Amino acid sequence: MTLTPAELSSATAALEKLLATLDGVLFGQRPLIELVVTGVLARGHILLEGLPGLGKTELVKGLARALGLEARRVQFTPDLLPGDITGNPILQEVDGQRRFVFQRGPIFANILLADEINRASPKTQSALLEAMQERRVTAGGETHGLPDPFFVLATQNPIELEGTYPLPEAQLDRFLFKIDVKRNPPAVLQRIVLNREMGIEPDVAPALDAAEFAGLVALARRVHVPEVVADYIARLVNASHPGESAASAGVRYGASPRAALGLAAAAKARGLRQGRGHASFEDVQAVALPVLGHRILLDHSARLDGATSAGVVEKLLAEIPVQPKPLPDSLAAAKIR
């Protein structure tokens, strides 16, 4: 069903209110905030990578308060066990009999803040796989559904730092976005010094309630993906594989079909943010790096030569045309923008 102008106008106003609220949490990071909001609108999990102290955790906590959702925080450490996240069966006396009763872990919330996720062991990291993909947890032979909506918003330090474990490729693929958090310029640092105190969290007023946010998510799913845009997504993902394009030189494994679905979902969410009822080529290009960057694996020699996954994505965007064949002059002005 096509979105009406009234629905688009209402959604744009609500999202702008949310963005303005988050601007007061993290100064000078509007592009980052736009991506995070786009990711949650697309019902995706998000991985934020950056050095300690850049405000990653504050942004996630501020998002939960601004949306009126239940959030829980888990500090990942090397001794954290899978059951510390998902929960454990506990032997209890019930009606005069002893039986195992499942005690829910912190994952049973709308937003799970997985802080410094790459400081936990791979075994503990993998405990999130089922929850992130199927939004449920299985323990003791029983399956327990997670709240709706459910998001994992994780932070991690660069893998060069001591005491970190690289996330397995299977888990990285579950994150819709991986976003690099950049350091602040001097003007923003000055604003932080003048408006923040160490150890005191900023006040965050609710911008939307849970029902309003659910309505926005539903609207994002109704945004139309034209056939030409779907074709562009398919060709872009296919070109990320070895031998399919010049840009894929040095690539060991390209992006998966899940990446194509992620590109479509993120493009639809961005289209709604822009007040449009359809996704465009520009929407796909705007979200290509955070969607594809962590899903493209380079071979050893390419890494030694200094190549990066982000560089491959940039080359793909430059090489793959939005249209498979040039349009006639009479149709050039009709391209979807």
ABEGO torsion letter per residue (X at the ends): XBBBAAAAAAAAAAAAAAAAAAAAABBGAAAAAAAAAAAAAAGBBBBBBEBBGAGAAAAAAAAAAAAGBBBBBBBBBAABBAAAAAEBBBBBBBGGBBBBBBBBBAABBABBBBBGAAABBAAAAAAAAAAAAAGBBBBGGBBBBBBOBBBBBBBBBBAABBGBBBBBAAAAAABABBBBBBBBBAAAAAAAAAABBBGBBBBBBBABBAAAAAAAAAAAAABBBBAAAAAAAAAAAAAABBGABAAABGBABBBBAAAAAAAAAAAAAAAAAAGBABBBAAAAAAAAAAAAAAABBBBAAAAAAGBBAAAAAAAAAAABBABABBBBAAAAAABBX
